[in-house]
Amino acid sequence: MNQPAIIDLDQRPELTARVVALFAACAPGRDHVVCGIPARMGLTPTADDLKRCSGVLVATRGAQAVAALAICPYSDQQVTFWGPAAIQGALAAVGAPLVAAARRALGAADFASTRTLVDVRNRDLRRFLIGHGFSAWKDDHICERELAAALPEAAAGVRLTARRHHDVVADLLTTAFPDSGHATPDLATREREGFRHYHLEDGGEIVAAAAVEDGGRRSWLKLIAVRPDRRGSKAGKRLLGGILHHEAQRGFAAIGLEVLADNAIGIGLFERMGFTRRFTATVLVGPV
């Protein structure tokens, strides 16, 4: 079979609808291709999702787009692959050139490594990626809670973070998640990007904090952290309850999150607060 031509979607924007359709055809299930934008995992892909990516490579034959690979931002040193998504039966033939082209571009840009999430039910994509240098790291649960009913009352002390509290909340989140980079350069920048920050005050002190992102019909809990000396005090539960209340008041139908499968404490908290697992993905890491 002839090798496809690999192009950047920016070169052929008229193919956007076709590329969206390629990803949308890989919905949660046996052939699921997990979106590399956390807040959009498990939701129907849109053209706006592609615009949020750092780049989208498309394999074409003639005028037809037969496969696509989106490169999603993750950190200064690493990106997340979304895909490859290919027409039925074409992954092996058209996926390899896409991955190779992405790695060349990332190497030229001095990225150190790549990652991707593969639904545990999608064995074909898992085999393909492992055959191209990826290895399994950990399993990741993607969970969701509907916000239409049985919401807790607004928890006392839970409020949106004002600018005067940005530094304290940023320090708390950075201490809990030193590799996330969320507080860089500052929380005001993240809020302009669509994030909201919540915190829990107790005794005049901020003891827990969280970052929540817009994701369409569903908001997304990116980070939640409790000050080390207040762990075990149910501060996380109180903060999460307040977040559920406030996000429902904002009109979101649901809230989602991801939690590593070996985080028993986190899983227990989220289950008690009404979250259910939608699917599990394996985090794979690979070289550039």
C-alpha positions as CSV (number, residue, x, y, z in Angstrom):
1,M,0.0,0.0,0.0
2,N,1.4,3.4,-0.9
3,Q,2.6,5.6,1.9
4,P,0.2,8.4,2.7
5,A,1.1,12.1,2.5
6,I,1.6,13.6,6.0
7,I,0.4,17.2,6.3
8,D,-0.3,19.7,9.1
9,L,-4.0,20.4,9.4
10,D,-3.2,24.1,9.2
11,Q,-2.2,23.5,5.6
12,R,-5.6,22.0,4.8
13,P,-8.2,23.5,7.1
14,E,-11.0,22.3,4.9
15,L,-10.2,18.8,6.3
16,T,-11.1,19.8,9.8
17,A,-14.6,18.3,9.7
18,R,-13.2,15.0,8.4
19,V,-10.5,14.9,11.1
20,V,-13.1,15.6,13.8
21,A,-15.2,12.7,12.4
22,L,-12.1,10.4,12.6
23,F,-11.7,11.1,16.3
24,A,-15.5,11.0,16.9
25,A,-15.7,7.6,15.4
26,C,-13.4,6.3,18.2
27,A,-15.8,6.9,21.0
28,P,-15.5,5.2,24.5
29,G,-15.4,1.5,23.9
30,R,-13.3,-1.1,22.1
31,D,-11.9,1.4,19.6
32,H,-11.7,4.4,21.9
33,V,-9.0,6.9,21.2
34,V,-8.7,9.0,24.3
35,C,-8.5,12.8,23.9
36,G,-5.2,14.2,25.1
37,I,-7.0,17.3,26.6
38,P,-7.9,16.1,30.1
39,A,-11.1,18.2,30.4
40,R,-12.4,16.7,27.1
41,M,-11.7,13.1,27.8
42,G,-14.7,10.9,27.0
43,L,-16.7,13.8,25.4
44,T,-17.6,14.1,21.7
45,P,-14.7,15.8,19.9
46,T,-15.1,19.2,18.3
47,A,-13.2,21.5,16.0
48,D,-12.5,23.7,19.1
49,D,-10.7,20.7,20.6
50,L,-8.3,20.6,17.6
51,K,-7.6,24.3,18.0
52,R,-6.5,23.7,21.6
53,C,-3.9,21.2,20.4
54,S,-0.3,22.2,19.7
55,G,-0.6,20.6,16.3
56,V,-2.6,18.1,14.3
57,L,-1.0,15.8,11.7
58,V,-3.1,14.3,9.0
59,A,-2.4,11.3,6.8
60,T,-4.0,11.8,3.4
61,R,-4.5,9.8,0.2
62,G,-5.5,12.1,-2.5
63,A,-8.2,14.4,-1.2
64,Q,-9.1,12.0,1.6
65,A,-8.0,12.2,5.3
66,V,-7.4,8.6,6.4
67,A,-5.8,9.1,9.8
68,A,-4.9,11.9,12.3
69,L,-2.7,12.4,15.3
70,A,-3.1,15.4,17.5
71,I,-0.3,16.7,19.8
72,C,-1.7,18.1,23.0
73,P,0.3,20.3,25.5
74,Y,1.3,18.7,28.7
75,S,4.5,20.2,30.1
76,D,7.6,22.0,28.9
77,Q,9.4,18.6,28.3
78,Q,6.5,16.3,27.3
79,V,3.4,16.3,25.1
80,T,0.4,14.0,25.0
81,F,-0.6,12.2,21.8
82,W,-4.3,12.0,20.9
83,G,-4.4,9.1,18.5
84,P,-3.6,8.0,16.0
85,A,-7.2,7.7,14.8
86,A,-7.5,5.9,11.5
87,I,-10.1,4.6,9.2
88,Q,-11.1,1.0,9.8
89,G,-8.2,-1.5,9.4
90,A,-5.7,1.2,8.4
91,L,-3.9,1.9,11.8
92,A,-0.8,-0.1,11.1
93,A,-0.3,1.3,7.6
94,V,-1.0,5.0,8.2
95,G,-0.4,5.3,12.0
96,A,3.4,4.6,11.8
97,P,4.2,7.5,9.5
98,L,2.1,9.9,11.6
99,V,4.0,8.9,14.8
100,A,7.4,9.2,13.0
101,A,6.5,12.6,11.7
102,A,5.3,13.8,15.1
103,R,8.5,12.6,16.7
104,R,10.7,14.4,14.2
105,A,8.9,17.7,14.8
106,L,9.0,17.2,18.6
107,G,12.7,16.4,18.5
108,A,13.4,19.5,16.5
109,A,11.5,21.5,19.2
110,D,13.6,19.9,22.0
111,F,10.9,17.9,23.7
112,A,12.2,15.0,25.8
113,S,9.4,12.5,25.7
114,T,5.8,11.7,24.8
115,R,2.8,10.2,26.6
116,T,-0.6,9.0,25.6
117,L,-3.7,7.4,27.3
118,V,-5.1,4.2,25.8
119,D,-8.5,2.9,26.8
120,V,-7.8,-0.6,28.3
121,R,-10.5,-2.0,25.9
122,N,-8.6,-0.7,22.8
123,R,-6.1,-3.6,22.4
124,D,-5.2,-2.8,18.8
125,L,-4.0,0.7,19.6
126,R,-2.1,-0.5,22.7
127,R,-0.3,-3.1,20.7
128,F,0.5,-0.5,18.0
129,L,2.0,2.0,20.4
130,I,4.0,-0.6,22.3
131,G,5.4,-1.7,19.0
132,H,6.5,1.9,18.4
133,G,8.5,2.3,21.6
134,F,5.8,3.2,24.2
135,S,5.6,1.4,27.5
136,A,2.9,1.2,30.2
137,W,3.3,3.4,33.2
138,K,0.0,3.3,35.3
139,D,-3.7,2.9,34.8
140,D,-5.8,6.0,35.1
141,H,-9.6,6.1,36.0
142,I,-11.7,8.7,34.3
143,C,-14.7,9.5,36.5
144,E,-17.8,11.6,36.4
145,R,-20.6,12.8,38.6
146,E,-23.9,14.2,37.4
147,L,-24.8,17.5,39.0
148,A,-28.5,17.5,38.5
149,A,-29.6,15.9,41.7
150,A,-28.7,15.0,45.3
151,L,-26.2,17.8,45.6
152,P,-24.7,18.7,49.0
153,E,-25.4,22.0,50.5
154,A,-22.8,24.7,50.1
155,A,-20.0,23.9,52.5
156,A,-19.1,26.6,55.0
157,G,-15.8,28.1,54.1
158,V,-15.6,27.1,50.5
159,R,-15.3,30.0,48.1
160,L,-13.9,31.1,44.8
161,T,-10.3,32.2,45.2
162,A,-9.8,36.0,44.9
163,R,-6.6,37.5,43.7
164,R,-5.5,38.4,47.2
165,H,-5.3,34.6,48.0
166,H,-3.6,33.5,44.8
167,D,-0.2,33.2,46.3
168,V,-1.3,31.0,49.2
169,V,-3.4,28.8,46.9
170,A,-0.6,28.5,44.4
171,D,1.9,27.4,47.1
172,L,-0.6,24.8,48.3
173,L,-1.2,23.4,44.9
174,T,2.5,23.4,43.9
175,T,3.4,21.6,47.2
176,A,0.9,18.9,46.5
177,F,1.7,18.6,42.7
178,P,5.3,19.8,42.2
179,D,5.4,18.5,38.6
180,S,2.1,19.9,37.4
181,G,3.2,23.4,36.4
182,H,-0.3,24.7,37.0
183,A,0.8,27.7,39.0
184,T,3.3,28.8,36.4
185,P,3.4,31.6,35.6
186,D,0.5,32.5,38.0
187,L,-3.1,31.6,38.8
188,A,-4.4,34.8,37.1
189,T,-3.0,33.5,33.8
190,R,-4.7,30.1,34.4
191,E,-8.0,31.9,35.1
192,R,-7.8,33.7,31.8
193,E,-7.4,30.3,30.2
194,G,-10.7,29.1,31.6
195,F,-9.8,27.8,35.1
196,R,-11.5,28.6,38.4
197,H,-9.8,28.1,41.8
198,Y,-11.6,27.2,45.0
199,H,-10.3,27.0,48.5
200,L,-11.5,26.0,51.9
201,E,-10.9,28.3,54.9
202,D,-10.9,27.0,58.4
203,G,-10.0,29.1,61.4
204,G,-9.0,31.9,59.2
205,E,-6.5,29.8,57.3
206,I,-6.6,28.3,53.8
207,V,-6.4,24.5,54.4
208,A,-7.4,23.0,51.0
209,A,-7.5,24.2,47.4
210,A,-8.6,23.1,43.9
211,A,-8.4,24.0,40.3
212,V,-11.5,23.5,38.0
213,E,-11.6,23.9,34.3
214,D,-14.4,24.5,31.8
215,G,-14.9,21.5,29.5
216,G,-18.2,22.2,27.7
217,R,-21.3,20.6,29.3
218,R,-19.0,19.2,31.9
219,S,-16.5,21.0,34.2
220,W,-13.3,19.2,35.1
221,L,-11.5,18.9,38.5
222,K,-7.9,19.2,37.5
223,L,-6.3,19.4,41.0
224,I,-7.5,19.1,44.6
225,A,-5.1,19.4,47.5
226,V,-5.2,19.5,51.3
227,R,-2.5,21.1,53.4
228,P,-0.2,18.4,54.8
229,D,-1.0,19.2,58.4
230,R,-4.7,19.0,57.8
231,R,-4.9,15.7,56.0
232,G,-7.3,13.3,57.7
233,S,-9.5,16.2,58.9
234,K,-12.1,15.7,56.1
235,A,-11.0,19.0,54.5
236,G,-10.9,17.4,51.1
237,K,-14.5,16.2,51.4
238,R,-15.7,19.6,52.6
239,L,-13.9,21.4,49.7
240,L,-15.2,18.9,47.1
241,G,-18.7,19.2,48.4
242,G,-18.6,22.9,48.0
243,I,-17.2,22.6,44.5
244,L,-20.0,20.4,43.5
245,H,-22.5,22.9,44.8
246,H,-20.9,25.9,43.1
247,E,-20.4,24.1,39.8
248,A,-24.0,23.1,39.7
249,Q,-25.0,26.7,40.4
250,R,-22.9,27.6,37.3
251,G,-25.1,25.4,35.2
252,F,-22.8,22.5,34.4
253,A,-24.5,19.1,33.9
254,A,-21.6,17.1,35.3
255,I,-18.1,17.3,36.6
256,G,-15.3,14.9,35.7
257,L,-11.8,14.1,36.9
258,E,-9.0,11.5,36.5
259,V,-7.4,9.6,39.3
260,L,-4.6,7.1,39.2
261,A,-5.8,3.5,39.8
262,D,-3.3,3.1,42.7
263,N,-4.6,6.1,44.5
264,A,-6.9,4.3,46.9
265,I,-7.5,7.3,49.2
266,G,-8.5,9.5,46.3
267,I,-10.7,6.9,44.7
268,G,-12.5,6.3,48.1
269,L,-13.2,10.1,48.5
270,F,-14.5,10.4,45.0
271,E,-16.7,7.4,45.3
272,R,-18.2,8.7,48.5
273,M,-19.0,11.9,46.8
274,G,-20.9,10.2,44.0
275,F,-18.4,9.9,41.2
276,T,-18.5,6.8,39.0
277,R,-15.9,5.4,36.7
278,R,-16.6,6.0,33.0
279,F,-13.6,4.1,31.7
280,T,-10.0,3.3,32.5
281,A,-7.0,4.2,30.4
282,T,-3.4,3.1,30.6
283,V,-0.8,5.9,30.6
284,L,1.9,5.0,28.1
285,V,5.2,6.9,27.8
286,G,7.6,6.9,24.9
287,P,10.6,8.6,23.4
288,V,10.7,11.5,21.0
